[in-house]
Amino acid sequence: MAVLNVNIDHVATVRQARLAEEPDPVWAAAECELAGANGITVHLRVDRRHIRDRDVELLKKTVACKLNLEMSMEDEIIEIAERLVPEQVTLVPEKRQELTTEGGLDCADGAKRLSKVVERMHARGIIVSAFITPDTNQIKAAAAAGCDAIELHTGGYANAVGAQAIDKELRKLIAGVDVAMENELVVHAGHGLNYRNIGPVAAIKELHELNIGHSIVSRSIFVGMREATAQMISLIDKYSPSDRRI
Ligand code: PXP
């Protein structure tokens, strides 16, 4: 049965649109927690386009549920994680021009660097998850590097059009979950999940955490952050746990 981590990056996106002080992602995190979120996820990008250092510092002090820091393997950001010690980091690839994280981390090609980062995080007691596509080689490489968990990229599923294409992407995710379980990895999932497409993913009972951001922040404009989070939690609960895999 999966639990929800709310990614609050886009609360900060609205703030940064005016380089202002509001809306404050720290307030948003409290609202998510009050709605029953399992965790708060923020991506401290090297370009600081949304979440800023000040946000992560305050969130570390105020978030009572899990704080999941999404980050690249840049030295500067790794040092921040080592200093702040979030409960979990999710390692992602990062490109300057991208609108959002594109593709998964290449754990096979960057195996040496990944192992080193995992070692540094583990030295601080931080859980390490790697954001990857549901590809067997990538999953095995993440396990070999010592990752505790993987976050399966659900973008392919979310962007698929038509029942057949959606089903094909869902099957890739389920196959990825199976390989991850065989390799003793905890499995998370996220990217592009929303109130309409969450059902079949939430029904994959081996999934532990779902990281969802844009759809929740979008809905919060109309119903508030607490209600938007509560609505997503109740949908996840409605579809899981279940013996049904598709
Ligand atoms: N997981 C990862 C690794 C991400 O990079 C993102 C986007 O920041 C998400 C989950 C959340 O995606 P979305 O905002 O589409 O829900």
Boltz pocket constraint, residues with backbone or C-beta under 6 A from the ligand:
constraints:
  - pocket:
      binder: B
      contacts: [[A, 7], [A, 9], [A, 43], [A, 70], [A, 90], [A, 92], [A, 100], [A, 101], [A, 131], [A, 151], [A, 189], [A, 190], [A, 191], [A, 192], [A, 193], [A, 211], [A, 212], [A, 213], [A, 214], [A, 215]]
      max_distance: 6.0
